[in-house]
Every structure is written in C-alpha cells, then in structure tokens.
Amino acid sequence: MSNRLLTERLRDLENEGLIVKNVITTSPKKVEYELTPTGKELDEVIHVLMKWVKKRRKSL
C-alpha cells in the first residue's frame, strides 16, 4: 500500500469517528492512531471476519 493510499484510508477512518490521530511532538515527530469507543465496537466483527479469512485460506 502506498503512503498516499494509507493516509487517505486513515483520514477516512478518522472522519467516520473510528480512530483518533495522536501527534507526539518529539524529535523525530511521531504519529499514533487509537481506536475510539465507536471503533472498539467493531472488535467482535473484525475478529469474526479474520476467522472467516483464515478458514478460507486453509481451504484453498
């Protein structure tokens, strides 16, 4: 994934209220992303999808 595409996706997730961006003003500057409470609500759904993906991989 290109840096530009990653940046776009992270902005989309921010705009949807799923993540929050934390800029740490150390040298060098550092950026961290954290799930919001709304983003954390998707935890179970993501785990179910990942389980499905792993199961599909094994059957290929």
PDB file of N, CA, C and O in Angstrom:
ATOM      1  N   MET A   1       0.849  -1.161   0.000  1.00  0.00           N
ATOM      2  CA  MET A   1       0.000   0.000   0.000  1.00  0.00           C
ATOM      3  C   MET A   1       0.902   1.234   0.000  1.00  0.00           C
ATOM      4  O   MET A   1       1.860   1.310   0.770  1.00  0.00           O
ATOM      5  N   SER A   2       0.603   2.162  -0.834  1.00  0.00           N
ATOM      6  CA  SER A   2       1.408   3.385  -0.901  1.00  0.00           C
ATOM      7  C   SER A   2       1.114   4.282   0.305  1.00  0.00           C
ATOM      8  O   SER A   2       0.062   4.173   0.935  1.00  0.00           O
ATOM      9  N   ASN A   3       2.042   5.149   0.604  1.00  0.00           N
ATOM     10  CA  ASN A   3       1.843   6.092   1.715  1.00  0.00           C
ATOM     11  C   ASN A   3       0.615   6.968   1.490  1.00  0.00           C
ATOM     12  O   ASN A   3      -0.126   7.262   2.428  1.00  0.00           O
ATOM     13  N   ARG A   4       0.405   7.381   0.247  1.00  0.00           N
ATOM     14  CA  ARG A   4      -0.742   8.228  -0.071  1.00  0.00           C
ATOM     15  C   ARG A   4      -2.057   7.503   0.203  1.00  0.00           C
ATOM     16  O   ARG A   4      -2.979   8.066   0.794  1.00  0.00           O
ATOM     17  N   LEU A   5      -2.130   6.256  -0.231  1.00  0.00           N
ATOM     18  CA  LEU A   5      -3.347   5.479  -0.030  1.00  0.00           C
ATOM     19  C   LEU A   5      -3.579   5.209   1.457  1.00  0.00           C
ATOM     20  O   LEU A   5      -4.710   5.300   1.934  1.00  0.00           O
ATOM     21  N   LEU A   6      -2.525   4.882   2.182  1.00  0.00           N
ATOM     22  CA  LEU A   6      -2.640   4.663   3.620  1.00  0.00           C
ATOM     23  C   LEU A   6      -3.145   5.926   4.315  1.00  0.00           C
ATOM     24  O   LEU A   6      -4.029   5.854   5.169  1.00  0.00           O
ATOM     25  N   THR A   7      -2.592   7.073   3.953  1.00  0.00           N
ATOM     26  CA  THR A   7      -3.016   8.348   4.533  1.00  0.00           C
ATOM     27  C   THR A   7      -4.497   8.601   4.255  1.00  0.00           C
ATOM     28  O   THR A   7      -5.229   9.038   5.142  1.00  0.00           O
ATOM     29  N   GLU A   8      -4.937   8.328   3.030  1.00  0.00           N
ATOM     30  CA  GLU A   8      -6.348   8.506   2.678  1.00  0.00           C
ATOM     31  C   GLU A   8      -7.242   7.618   3.523  1.00  0.00           C
ATOM     32  O   GLU A   8      -8.269   8.074   4.027  1.00  0.00           O
ATOM     33  N   ARG A   9      -6.867   6.357   3.687  1.00  0.00           N
ATOM     34  CA  ARG A   9      -7.689   5.420   4.460  1.00  0.00           C
ATOM     35  C   ARG A   9      -7.751   5.828   5.926  1.00  0.00           C
ATOM     36  O   ARG A   9      -8.810   5.767   6.550  1.00  0.00           O
ATOM     37  N   LEU A  10      -6.608   6.247   6.475  1.00  0.00           N
ATOM     38  CA  LEU A  10      -6.597   6.689   7.869  1.00  0.00           C
ATOM     39  C   LEU A  10      -7.473   7.923   8.043  1.00  0.00           C
ATOM     40  O   LEU A  10      -8.179   8.036   9.045  1.00  0.00           O
ATOM     41  N   ARG A  11      -7.442   8.842   7.094  1.00  0.00           N
ATOM     42  CA  ARG A  11      -8.317  10.022   7.166  1.00  0.00           C
ATOM     43  C   ARG A  11      -9.782   9.631   7.095  1.00  0.00           C
ATOM     44  O   ARG A  11     -10.621  10.195   7.797  1.00  0.00           O
ATOM     45  N   ASP A  12     -10.090   8.646   6.230  1.00  0.00           N
ATOM     46  CA  ASP A  12     -11.472   8.154   6.140  1.00  0.00           C
ATOM     47  C   ASP A  12     -11.930   7.611   7.486  1.00  0.00           C
ATOM     48  O   ASP A  12     -13.036   7.909   7.938  1.00  0.00           O
ATOM     49  N   LEU A  13     -11.073   6.810   8.130  1.00  0.00           N
ATOM     50  CA  LEU A  13     -11.427   6.238   9.433  1.00  0.00           C
ATOM     51  C   LEU A  13     -11.580   7.325  10.491  1.00  0.00           C
ATOM     52  O   LEU A  13     -12.447   7.231  11.360  1.00  0.00           O
ATOM     53  N   GLU A  14     -10.742   8.356  10.420  1.00  0.00           N
ATOM     54  CA  GLU A  14     -10.881   9.496  11.335  1.00  0.00           C
ATOM     55  C   GLU A  14     -12.205  10.209  11.106  1.00  0.00           C
ATOM     56  O   GLU A  14     -12.931  10.507  12.054  1.00  0.00           O
ATOM     57  N   ASN A  15     -12.514  10.479   9.845  1.00  0.00           N
ATOM     58  CA  ASN A  15     -13.757  11.179   9.509  1.00  0.00           C
ATOM     59  C   ASN A  15     -15.000  10.405   9.930  1.00  0.00           C
ATOM     60  O   ASN A  15     -16.034  10.999  10.234  1.00  0.00           O
ATOM     61  N   GLU A  16     -14.896   9.086   9.948  1.00  0.00           N
ATOM     62  CA  GLU A  16     -16.016   8.243  10.376  1.00  0.00           C
ATOM     63  C   GLU A  16     -16.080   8.103  11.897  1.00  0.00           C
ATOM     64  O   GLU A  16     -17.013   7.503  12.430  1.00  0.00           O
ATOM     65  N   GLY A  17     -15.089   8.655  12.589  1.00  0.00           N
ATOM     66  CA  GLY A  17     -15.075   8.588  14.048  1.00  0.00           C
ATOM     67  C   GLY A  17     -14.614   7.256  14.609  1.00  0.00           C
ATOM     68  O   GLY A  17     -14.912   6.930  15.758  1.00  0.00           O
ATOM     69  N   LEU A  18     -13.883   6.474  13.801  1.00  0.00           N
ATOM     70  CA  LEU A  18     -13.448   5.153  14.247  1.00  0.00           C
ATOM     71  C   LEU A  18     -12.062   5.177  14.892  1.00  0.00           C
ATOM     72  O   LEU A  18     -11.753   4.340  15.740  1.00  0.00           O
ATOM     73  N   ILE A  19     -11.234   6.136  14.489  1.00  0.00           N
ATOM     74  CA  ILE A  19      -9.898   6.279  15.075  1.00  0.00           C
ATOM     75  C   ILE A  19      -9.646   7.745  15.393  1.00  0.00           C
ATOM     76  O   ILE A  19     -10.314   8.637  14.870  1.00  0.00           O
ATOM     77  N   VAL A  20      -8.668   7.972  16.262  1.00  0.00           N
ATOM     78  CA  VAL A  20      -8.206   9.319  16.571  1.00  0.00           C
ATOM     79  C   VAL A  20      -6.701   9.345  16.360  1.00  0.00           C
ATOM     80  O   VAL A  20      -5.995   8.396  16.699  1.00  0.00           O
ATOM     81  N   LYS A  21      -6.228  10.437  15.799  1.00  0.00           N
ATOM     82  CA  LYS A  21      -4.808  10.607  15.498  1.00  0.00           C
ATOM     83  C   LYS A  21      -4.148  11.381  16.632  1.00  0.00           C
ATOM     84  O   LYS A  21      -4.623  12.446  17.027  1.00  0.00           O
ATOM     85  N   ASN A  22      -3.054  10.842  17.150  1.00  0.00           N
ATOM     86  CA  ASN A  22      -2.289  11.498  18.203  1.00  0.00           C
ATOM     87  C   ASN A  22      -0.909  11.834  17.661  1.00  0.00           C
ATOM     88  O   ASN A  22      -0.147  10.941  17.289  1.00  0.00           O
ATOM     89  N   VAL A  23      -0.587  13.129  17.616  1.00  0.00           N
ATOM     90  CA  VAL A  23       0.726  13.572  17.150  1.00  0.00           C
ATOM     91  C   VAL A  23       1.601  13.798  18.370  1.00  0.00           C
ATOM     92  O   VAL A  23       1.244  14.560  19.268  1.00  0.00           O
ATOM     93  N   ILE A  24       2.747  13.132  18.397  1.00  0.00           N
ATOM     94  CA  ILE A  24       3.696  13.245  19.506  1.00  0.00           C
ATOM     95  C   ILE A  24       4.842  14.113  19.015  1.00  0.00           C
ATOM     96  O   ILE A  24       5.543  13.767  18.064  1.00  0.00           O
ATOM     97  N   THR A  25       5.016  15.228  19.671  1.00  0.00           N
ATOM     98  CA  THR A  25       5.965  16.232  19.185  1.00  0.00           C
ATOM     99  C   THR A  25       7.369  16.023  19.725  1.00  0.00           C
ATOM    100  O   THR A  25       7.997  16.944  20.247  1.00  0.00           O
ATOM    101  N   THR A  26       7.842  14.812  19.592  1.00  0.00           N
ATOM    102  CA  THR A  26       9.229  14.515  19.950  1.00  0.00           C
ATOM    103  C   THR A  26      10.073  14.669  18.693  1.00  0.00           C
ATOM    104  O   THR A  26       9.549  14.934  17.612  1.00  0.00           O
ATOM    105  N   SER A  27      11.354  14.504  18.839  1.00  0.00           N
ATOM    106  CA  SER A  27      12.220  14.549  17.672  1.00  0.00           C
ATOM    107  C   SER A  27      12.764  13.150  17.437  1.00  0.00           C
ATOM    108  O   SER A  27      13.506  12.654  18.284  1.00  0.00           O
ATOM    109  N   PRO A  28      12.442  12.493  16.349  1.00  0.00           N
ATOM    110  CA  PRO A  28      11.575  12.942  15.266  1.00  0.00           C
ATOM    111  C   PRO A  28      10.099  12.864  15.658  1.00  0.00           C
ATOM    112  O   PRO A  28       9.714  12.122  16.562  1.00  0.00           O
ATOM    113  N   LYS A  29       9.292  13.645  14.957  1.00  0.00           N
ATOM    114  CA  LYS A  29       7.852  13.666  15.210  1.00  0.00           C
ATOM    115  C   LYS A  29       7.281  12.265  15.002  1.00  0.00           C
ATOM    116  O   LYS A  29       7.722  11.528  14.120  1.00  0.00           O
ATOM    117  N   LYS A  30       6.310  11.914  15.811  1.00  0.00           N
ATOM    118  CA  LYS A  30       5.725  10.574  15.765  1.00  0.00           C
ATOM    119  C   LYS A  30       4.203  10.707  15.740  1.00  0.00           C
ATOM    120  O   LYS A  30       3.645  11.597  16.382  1.00  0.00           O
ATOM    121  N   VAL A  31       3.540   9.830  15.005  1.00  0.00           N
ATOM    122  CA  VAL A  31       2.076   9.831  14.928  1.00  0.00           C
ATOM    123  C   VAL A  31       1.579   8.451  15.334  1.00  0.00           C
ATOM    124  O   VAL A  31       2.085   7.433  14.863  1.00  0.00           O
ATOM    125  N   GLU A  32       0.593   8.430  16.204  1.00  0.00           N
ATOM    126  CA  GLU A  32      -0.047   7.177  16.616  1.00  0.00           C
ATOM    127  C   GLU A  32      -1.544   7.305  16.389  1.00  0.00           C
ATOM    128  O   GLU A  32      -2.111   8.395  16.463  1.00  0.00           O
ATOM    129  N   TYR A  33      -2.163   6.184  16.115  1.00  0.00           N
ATOM    130  CA  TYR A  33      -3.605   6.145  15.931  1.00  0.00           C
ATOM    131  C   TYR A  33      -4.198   5.230  16.992  1.00  0.00           C
ATOM    132  O   TYR A  33      -3.605   4.220  17.369  1.00  0.00           O
ATOM    133  N   GLU A  34      -5.372   5.606  17.460  1.00  0.00           N
ATOM    134  CA  GLU A  34      -6.038   4.842  18.511  1.00  0.00           C
ATOM    135  C   GLU A  34      -7.510   4.692  18.151  1.00  0.00           C
ATOM    136  O   GLU A  34      -8.136   5.612  17.625  1.00  0.00           O
ATOM    137  N   LEU A  35      -8.047   3.515  18.443  1.00  0.00           N
ATOM    138  CA  LEU A  35      -9.477   3.309  18.213  1.00  0.00           C
ATOM    139  C   LEU A  35     -10.291   4.173  19.173  1.00  0.00           C
ATOM    140  O   LEU A  35      -9.941   4.323  20.344  1.00  0.00           O
ATOM    141  N   THR A  36     -11.360   4.725  18.667  1.00  0.00           N
ATOM    142  CA  THR A  36     -12.323   5.435  19.513  1.00  0.00           C
ATOM    143  C   THR A  36     -13.266   4.386  20.111  1.00  0.00           C
ATOM    144  O   THR A  36     -13.224   3.223  19.711  1.00  0.00           O
ATOM    145  N   PRO A  37     -14.105   4.781  21.051  1.00  0.00           N
ATOM    146  CA  PRO A  37     -15.100   3.824  21.557  1.00  0.00           C
ATOM    147  C   PRO A  37     -15.959   3.241  20.431  1.00  0.00           C
ATOM    148  O   PRO A  37     -16.299   2.059  20.464  1.00  0.00           O
ATOM    149  N   THR A  38     -16.307   4.054  19.448  1.00  0.00           N
ATOM    150  CA  THR A  38     -17.077   3.554  18.305  1.00  0.00           C
ATOM    151  C   THR A  38     -16.267   2.536  17.518  1.00  0.00           C
ATOM    152  O   THR A  38     -16.801   1.508  17.102  1.00  0.00           O
ATOM    153  N   GLY A  39     -14.982   2.809  17.310  1.00  0.00           N
ATOM    154  CA  GLY A  39     -14.113   1.869  16.615  1.00  0.00           C
ATOM    155  C   GLY A  39     -13.985   0.562  17.369  1.00  0.00           C
ATOM    156  O   GLY A  39     -13.937  -0.509  16.764  1.00  0.00           O
ATOM    157  N   LYS A  40     -13.928   0.646  18.693  1.00  0.00           N
ATOM    158  CA  LYS A  40     -13.808  -0.557  19.521  1.00  0.00           C
ATOM    159  C   LYS A  40     -15.051  -1.426  19.437  1.00  0.00           C
ATOM    160  O   LYS A  40     -14.980  -2.632  19.673  1.00  0.00           O
ATOM    161  N   GLU A  41     -16.190  -0.826  19.103  1.00  0.00           N
ATOM    162  CA  GLU A  41     -17.422  -1.605  18.938  1.00  0.00           C
ATOM    163  C   GLU A  41     -17.308  -2.593  17.788  1.00  0.00           C
ATOM    164  O   GLU A  41     -18.040  -3.582  17.746  1.00  0.00           O
ATOM    165  N   LEU A  42     -16.401  -2.337  16.857  1.00  0.00           N
ATOM    166  CA  LEU A  42     -16.218  -3.220  15.702  1.00  0.00           C
ATOM    167  C   LEU A  42     -15.304  -4.397  15.993  1.00  0.00           C
ATOM    168  O   LEU A  42     -15.111  -5.251  15.128  1.00  0.00           O
ATOM    169  N   ASP A  43     -14.743  -4.463  17.176  1.00  0.00           N
ATOM    170  CA  ASP A  43     -13.777  -5.504  17.530  1.00  0.00           C
ATOM    171  C   ASP A  43     -14.315  -6.907  17.255  1.00  0.00           C
ATOM    172  O   ASP A  43     -13.632  -7.712  16.622  1.00  0.00           O
ATOM    173  N   GLU A  44     -15.501  -7.205  17.711  1.00  0.00           N
ATOM    174  CA  GLU A  44     -16.066  -8.546  17.526  1.00  0.00           C
ATOM    175  C   GLU A  44     -16.279  -8.853  16.044  1.00  0.00           C
ATOM    176  O   GLU A  44     -16.004  -9.966  15.595  1.00  0.00           O
ATOM    177  N   VAL A  45     -16.761  -7.885  15.295  1.00  0.00           N
ATOM    178  CA  VAL A  45     -16.997  -8.070  13.863  1.00  0.00           C
ATOM    179  C   VAL A  45     -15.679  -8.358  13.148  1.00  0.00           C
ATOM    180  O   VAL A  45     -15.613  -9.245  12.297  1.00  0.00           O
ATOM    181  N   ILE A  46     -14.643  -7.617  13.490  1.00  0.00           N
ATOM    182  CA  ILE A  46     -13.338  -7.807  12.852  1.00  0.00           C
ATOM    183  C   ILE A  46     -12.792  -9.198  13.162  1.00  0.00           C
ATOM    184  O   ILE A  46     -12.239  -9.855  12.279  1.00  0.00           O
ATOM    185  N   HIS A  47     -12.941  -9.650  14.394  1.00  0.00           N
ATOM    186  CA  HIS A  47     -12.461 -10.988  14.758  1.00  0.00           C
ATOM    187  C   HIS A  47     -13.204 -12.073  13.992  1.00  0.00           C
ATOM    188  O   HIS A  47     -12.596 -13.054  13.564  1.00  0.00           O
ATOM    189  N   VAL A  48     -14.500 -11.911  13.814  1.00  0.00           N
ATOM    190  CA  VAL A  48     -15.280 -12.889  13.055  1.00  0.00           C
ATOM    191  C   VAL A  48     -14.820 -12.908  11.599  1.00  0.00           C
ATOM    192  O   VAL A  48     -14.677 -13.978  11.009  1.00  0.00           O
ATOM    193  N   LEU A  49     -14.588 -11.739  11.023  1.00  0.00           N
ATOM    194  CA  LEU A  49     -14.105 -11.674   9.642  1.00  0.00           C
ATOM    195  C   LEU A  49     -12.727 -12.308   9.499  1.00  0.00           C
ATOM    196  O   LEU A  49     -12.479 -13.035   8.537  1.00  0.00           O
ATOM    197  N   MET A  50     -11.839 -12.043  10.432  1.00  0.00           N
ATOM    198  CA  MET A  50     -10.497 -12.625  10.376  1.00  0.00           C
ATOM    199  C   MET A  50     -10.559 -14.148  10.487  1.00  0.00           C
ATOM    200  O   MET A  50      -9.815 -14.853   9.805  1.00  0.00           O
ATOM    201  N   LYS A  51     -11.429 -14.644  11.327  1.00  0.00           N
ATOM    202  CA  LYS A  51     -11.608 -16.092  11.463  1.00  0.00           C
ATOM    203  C   LYS A  51     -12.086 -16.683  10.128  1.00  0.00           C
ATOM    204  O   LYS A  51     -11.614 -17.740   9.709  1.00  0.00           O
ATOM    205  N   TRP A  52     -13.015 -16.000   9.472  1.00  0.00           N
ATOM    206  CA  TRP A  52     -13.523 -16.446   8.180  1.00  0.00           C
ATOM    207  C   TRP A  52     -12.411 -16.456   7.139  1.00  0.00           C
ATOM    208  O   TRP A  52     -12.294 -17.411   6.371  1.00  0.00           O
ATOM    209  N   VAL A  53     -11.592 -15.403   7.102  1.00  0.00           N
ATOM    210  CA  VAL A  53     -10.480 -15.303   6.147  1.00  0.00           C
ATOM    211  C   VAL A  53      -9.510 -16.458   6.352  1.00  0.00           C
ATOM    212  O   VAL A  53      -9.104 -17.104   5.386  1.00  0.00           O
ATOM    213  N   LYS A  54      -9.131 -16.724   7.604  1.00  0.00           N
ATOM    214  CA  LYS A  54      -8.183 -17.805   7.888  1.00  0.00           C
ATOM    215  C   LYS A  54      -8.758 -19.155   7.467  1.00  0.00           C
ATOM    216  O   LYS A  54      -8.040 -19.999   6.928  1.00  0.00           O
ATOM    217  N   LYS A  55     -10.035 -19.356   7.709  1.00  0.00           N
ATOM    218  CA  LYS A  55     -10.678 -20.614   7.321  1.00  0.00           C
ATOM    219  C   LYS A  55     -10.670 -20.767   5.805  1.00  0.00           C
ATOM    220  O   LYS A  55     -10.413 -21.856   5.291  1.00  0.00           O
ATOM    221  N   ARG A  56     -10.949 -19.681   5.088  1.00  0.00           N
ATOM    222  CA  ARG A  56     -10.952 -19.715   3.621  1.00  0.00           C
ATOM    223  C   ARG A  56      -9.556 -19.999   3.069  1.00  0.00           C
ATOM    224  O   ARG A  56      -9.411 -20.728   2.088  1.00  0.00           O
ATOM    225  N   ARG A  57      -8.545 -19.433   3.688  1.00  0.00           N
ATOM    226  CA  ARG A  57      -7.162 -19.644   3.246  1.00  0.00           C
ATOM    227  C   ARG A  57      -6.784 -21.107   3.317  1.00  0.00           C
ATOM    228  O   ARG A  57      -6.126 -21.636   2.421  1.00  0.00           O
ATOM    229  N   LYS A  58      -7.202 -21.753   4.382  1.00  0.00           N
ATOM    230  CA  LYS A  58      -6.872 -23.174   4.576  1.00  0.00           C
ATOM    231  C   LYS A  58      -7.548 -24.047   3.524  1.00  0.00           C
ATOM    232  O   LYS A  58      -7.017 -25.095   3.156  1.00  0.00           O
ATOM    233  N   SER A  59      -8.700 -23.631   3.044  1.00  0.00           N
ATOM    234  CA  SER A  59      -9.436 -24.452   2.074  1.00  0.00           C
ATOM    235  C   SER A  59      -8.993 -24.246   0.634  1.00  0.00           C
ATOM    236  O   SER A  59      -9.471 -24.942  -0.263  1.00  0.00           O
ATOM    237  N   LEU A  60      -8.082 -23.298   0.397  1.00  0.00           N
ATOM    238  CA  LEU A  60      -7.608 -23.046  -0.985  1.00  0.00           C
ATOM    239  C   LEU A  60      -6.527 -23.981  -1.401  1.00  0.00           C
ATOM    240  O   LEU A  60      -6.033 -23.892  -2.525  1.00  0.00           O
TER     241      LEU A  60
END
